[in-house]
Amino acid sequence: MAKTDNTSSPDPRLARLETIARLNEEKRSMEYMVTDYCKHKHADREKNAADLCEECAEFLDYSLMRLARCPFGEKKPVCAKCNIHCYKPNYREQACAIMRFAGPRLTWQHPILAFRHMWFSFTVKPPEKNRNKKRAQPASTKPVATEEKKPEK
């Protein structure tokens, strides 16, 4: 399995993957599915059994970064039922392929992860993200009152 070095990353949000239990569980599931997919689909490449190919390692890093930035945190729904599509289209297609292949295998090799994922799939309703927030305007953009000149007669 590819080791992602979250400690030296400049993004402090990656620490959320270890501190928020729901995100940590999703991280473990994603790492397993990507590793299983790479091991079976990219076995023809010369590599150790524990390492990921470059393509899968890049995808895993991207998916963990997106997971760490999930705005829902502990109330995170499964990605298939989420209202926010946070993956770029090419990564979304790759995620679908990986999950289609490794998801059913997760049931037999890691039944607790699979059961919990299915439990969240049925029980957690995606919260609505408030998109109508009023944002504070910087002071420089406020209109400045000017004195009007009266026309002379």
C-alpha positions as CSV (number, residue, x, y, z in Angstrom):
1,M,0.0,0.0,0.0
2,A,1.3,3.5,-0.8
3,K,2.2,5.4,2.2
4,T,0.9,8.9,2.0
5,D,2.9,11.2,4.2
6,N,0.2,13.4,5.7
7,T,2.5,14.9,8.4
8,S,4.8,16.7,6.0
9,S,2.0,18.0,3.8
10,P,1.4,21.8,3.8
11,D,-2.3,21.3,4.1
12,P,-3.2,21.1,7.9
13,R,-6.7,19.8,7.0
14,L,-5.3,16.4,6.3
15,A,-5.0,16.0,10.1
16,R,-8.8,15.8,10.0
17,L,-8.6,12.3,8.6
18,E,-7.1,11.1,11.8
19,T,-9.1,13.1,14.3
20,I,-12.6,12.7,12.9
21,A,-13.7,9.1,13.2
22,R,-16.1,9.1,10.2
23,L,-13.4,10.5,7.9
24,N,-10.8,8.1,9.2
25,E,-13.2,5.2,8.4
26,E,-13.7,6.5,4.9
27,K,-9.9,6.9,4.5
28,R,-9.4,3.3,5.5
29,S,-12.1,2.1,3.0
30,M,-10.6,4.2,0.2
31,E,-7.1,3.0,0.9
32,Y,-8.2,-0.6,0.8
33,M,-10.3,-0.3,-2.4
34,V,-7.5,1.5,-4.3
35,T,-4.9,-1.0,-3.2
36,D,-7.1,-3.9,-4.1
37,Y,-8.0,-2.4,-7.5
38,C,-4.3,-1.7,-8.3
39,K,-3.2,-5.1,-7.2
40,H,-5.7,-6.9,-9.5
41,K,-5.9,-4.5,-12.5
42,H,-2.3,-3.3,-12.7
43,A,-0.5,-6.6,-11.8
44,D,1.4,-6.6,-15.1
45,R,3.5,-3.7,-14.0
46,E,6.8,-4.3,-12.3
47,K,6.3,-3.3,-8.7
48,N,6.2,-4.7,-5.2
49,A,2.9,-6.2,-4.1
50,A,2.6,-3.5,-1.4
51,D,3.2,-0.5,-3.7
52,L,0.7,1.3,-5.9
53,C,1.3,2.3,-9.5
54,E,1.8,6.0,-10.1
55,E,-1.8,6.4,-11.5
56,C,-3.4,4.8,-8.4
57,A,-1.1,6.5,-6.0
58,E,-2.0,9.9,-7.5
59,F,-5.7,9.0,-7.3
60,L,-5.4,8.0,-3.7
61,D,-3.6,11.2,-2.7
62,Y,-6.2,13.2,-4.6
63,S,-9.1,11.3,-2.9
64,L,-7.7,11.7,0.5
65,M,-7.1,15.4,0.0
66,R,-10.8,15.8,-1.1
67,L,-11.9,13.7,1.8
68,A,-10.0,15.8,4.3
69,R,-11.7,18.9,2.9
70,C,-15.2,17.5,3.2
71,P,-17.4,20.2,4.7
72,F,-19.7,17.7,6.4
73,G,-17.1,16.1,8.7
74,E,-18.7,13.7,11.1
75,K,-22.1,13.9,9.3
76,K,-20.5,12.9,6.0
77,P,-22.8,10.8,3.8
78,V,-21.4,8.2,1.4
79,C,-20.1,9.9,-1.7
80,A,-22.7,8.3,-4.0
81,K,-25.5,10.2,-2.1
82,C,-23.7,13.4,-1.5
83,N,-25.1,16.7,-2.8
84,I,-21.6,18.1,-3.5
85,H,-19.5,16.7,-6.3
86,C,-16.0,17.4,-5.1
87,Y,-14.1,15.2,-7.5
88,K,-13.0,16.5,-10.9
89,P,-14.8,14.6,-13.7
90,N,-11.8,12.4,-14.7
91,Y,-11.2,11.5,-11.0
92,R,-14.9,10.8,-10.6
93,E,-14.9,8.3,-13.4
94,Q,-11.8,6.6,-11.9
95,A,-13.5,6.5,-8.5
96,C,-16.5,4.9,-10.0
97,A,-14.4,2.2,-11.7
98,I,-12.4,1.5,-8.5
99,M,-15.5,1.3,-6.3
100,R,-17.4,-0.9,-8.8
101,F,-14.5,-3.3,-8.8
102,A,-13.4,-3.2,-5.1
103,G,-16.7,-2.5,-3.4
104,P,-18.1,-6.1,-3.6
105,R,-14.8,-7.5,-2.7
106,L,-14.8,-5.3,0.4
107,T,-17.8,-7.4,1.7
108,W,-15.7,-10.6,1.9
109,Q,-12.3,-9.2,2.8
110,H,-13.3,-6.5,5.3
111,P,-16.9,-7.2,6.3
112,I,-17.0,-4.6,9.1
113,L,-15.9,-1.8,6.8
114,A,-18.4,-2.9,4.2
115,F,-21.2,-3.2,6.8
116,R,-20.5,0.2,8.2
117,H,-20.4,1.7,4.7
118,M,-23.8,0.2,3.8
119,W,-25.2,1.3,7.2
120,F,-24.2,4.9,6.5
121,S,-25.6,4.6,3.0
122,F,-29.0,3.8,4.4
123,T,-29.1,6.0,7.5
124,V,-27.1,9.2,6.9
125,K,-29.0,11.8,4.9
126,P,-26.8,14.3,3.3
127,P,-27.2,17.7,5.0
128,E,-28.0,20.7,2.8
129,K,-25.1,23.0,2.3
130,N,-26.1,26.6,2.9
131,R,-25.2,28.4,-0.3
132,N,-27.0,31.7,0.5
133,K,-24.6,32.9,3.1
134,K,-24.2,36.7,3.3
135,R,-20.6,37.5,3.0
136,A,-19.0,40.5,4.6
137,Q,-17.7,42.9,2.1
138,P,-14.3,44.5,2.5
139,A,-14.3,48.1,3.6
140,S,-12.7,49.2,0.3
141,T,-15.7,48.2,-1.8
142,K,-18.3,50.2,0.2
143,P,-19.6,53.2,-1.7
144,V,-18.2,56.5,-0.5
145,A,-20.8,59.3,0.0
146,T,-19.9,62.3,-2.1
147,E,-21.3,65.8,-1.9
148,E,-23.5,66.8,-4.8
149,K,-22.9,70.2,-6.3
150,K,-26.0,72.3,-6.7
151,P,-26.5,73.8,-10.1
152,E,-26.0,77.5,-10.2
153,K,-28.8,79.7,-11.4
